[in-house]
Amino acid sequence: MRFLITYLFILLVATSSFAQRSKSALLPASEAKALTNQCSRDSPSDFSDTWEPSSKDIVKMESTLSKISSLTAKSCCIEGSTVEHPDDWYLQYVGIVRNGKKLIYISAISPERPAMHSAQIIDGITKDIEGPDIYWKKHALTVCDGGTAWGVLYDPATGRFFDLAVNGVG
């Protein structure tokens, strides 16, 4: 019985999308337009479709996040910027198809836990329906008016990160 439970757990993990890191979230495809429409930096809004990265894709990508430190921003908004410790950031991912290639867009929100949440008024009382620990894992967050947020593309076929863009100064 114990073997069966272990097997079912492994099967569940292997067949569901997830982010290995507690500071990461693979967003649903419905959030792709919002995530790739950042207002204070270049982002890949010119994609033609979405796709769902596998758990293997995510694990491989997350195991090499430190490679982002070797990139330099070459376009808007703070050209020449780098990211020293990408593993320290809360990250949101979405799978996009751009120019026929399956890519993963990574949007770095903050090194601090995101504070966004969703509330609903029920019988005149405001009730949190999604607290900070849930909201950012389901909904794209946009950092406007500067800040230190950044975004980068990842190609799972080559294992390469590229097109680093860092938010401008507000």
Secondary structure, 3 states (H helix, E strand, C coil): CHHHHHHHHHHHHHHCCCCCCCCEEECCHHHHHHHCCCCCCCCCCCCCEEECCCHHHHHHHHCCHHHHHHCCCCCCCCCCCCCCCHHHCEEEEEEEEECCEEEEEEEEEECCCCCCCEEEEECCEEEEEECHHHHHHHCCCCCCCCCCCEEEEEECCCCEEEEEEECCCC
